[in-house]
């Protein structure tokens, strides 16, 4: 199964952590883990369920913004623009 994720890295006391945002099994999910963790095959179901969705997509635009489009079960959608630095 090919699942795309938005990965956000951060350092806490010189340890790198990564937060993954991804769509799996009908939900937008979040998984926060140390960067050197062996995530294994159970990674997709391990994420915390955030909200039920039909789909989510992440793209980048010419200005470097990340565009997240969330499509809800009633087919309404929400678009978020995220700035990176």
DAQUI-V940410 format. One record per helix or strand. SS is the DSSP state (hx for helix, st for strand). FROM is the first residue (numbers start at 0). TO is the last residue. Records with the same first field share a line. If there is no record, write none. Layout:
SS: FROM-TO  FROM-TO
//
This chain:
st: 4-11  14-23  26-33  47-51  54-59  65-70  76-81
hx: 42-45
//
